[in-house]
Amino acid sequence: MPSWIEAGVAKGNGLNKVFFKDGEEMRMIAEGYEINRTCTSGEISWEERVLVVRSQAYADAEQSTLEKRLDKAKAALLAITPAVGRGKQQIKDEGTLTERAEAILSKYHVSGLLTYTYERESRLIEKLVGRGRSGTNREKEIIEHVRYQIVSVERCEQAIAQRVSSLGWRVYATNAPEALMPFSSAVLEYRKEYIVERGFGRFKGKTLQIAPMFVKRDDQVVGLTRLLSLAVGILTLVESVVRQSLQQQGTKLAGLYQDSARKETDTPTSERILRAFSRITLTKIYFPDRIVYHITPLNHIQQKIIALLGFSPDLYTSLARILPVIHQKSVFS
């Protein structure tokens, strides 16, 4: 990977550009190059295209994280040598100073990106030593007090620029020929990978929990898998429709986060959407000659979700009406 990144950086403007249509604007989202290699597994071999790609968004995110680490490392370096004062521990030898400083650079992964300078401060103090009730019986001793102070922390801009140029790189592989899937098309297809992975995550996660399956017969395994596949399809559809509606309206949905009722999102998950309906209750009230059904009224968030899905509010409120309101036989008879 380091050699592939180095080769990509060396190509400069010679990299293939990948554009994405954002509304009416074509925006460059990635750039890279590809190499071919032959792969072998046992008696099987095949030709493979390796796509070395630098994502602009990924690079920007990593650069932002790097800048935060640089700021934290600089503050931590300056903090290890505080000003002289009560309760302020001082560093008295050079080895301890460099050891602590290098540990900070290593902790924030910025070794070689920051340099620090320090000074050795020394002062002589006259101190009385020995025993005696009066000062005349004690001897004077000159003691040297030494402390080290970091005076500045500087950025190594050339090294930082080199590090930034290596950020945002990823590698994809495909055996699809270039005529069928050119470089740009392959990159765009791989960007949809998370959609497929989320489906598998839902299969194995808390929502559906396909494994372990407590079934014995093969037909039960097939049936349960197909049933949960339908569930994944429903979850995906609900999420897609709500997000598309929010995007078209240019609005966000609030009230889906338990830790913050005011927090808004335009990319809600199906799990959070369904959790908004978790406190609905159907109540059956028994009278001598009838049974009355009552269903919890929808709150504002629930009504908005139903509207975003393109359903009429009657779809929910009619549940109480379609249930039998007059029981022919008394439950107390």
Secondary structure, DSSP 8 states (H G I E B T S, - for coil): -HHHHHHHHHHGGGSEEEEEEETTEEEEEEEEEEEEEEEEETTEEEEEEEEEEEEHHHHHHHHHHHHHHHHHHHHHHHHTS--S-TT-----SHHHHHHHHHHHHHHTT-TTTEEEEEEEEEEEEEEEES--SSGGGSEEEEEEEEEEEEEEEEE-HHHHHHHHHTTTEEEEEE-S-TTTS-HHHHHHHHTTHHHHHHHHHHHHSTTT--SS----SHHHHHHHHHHHHHHHHHHHHHHHHHHHHHHHHT--EES--TT-TT-EESS--HHHHHHTTTT--EEEEE-SS-EEEEE----HHHHHHHHHTT--THHHHHHHHHS-SS-SS-TT-
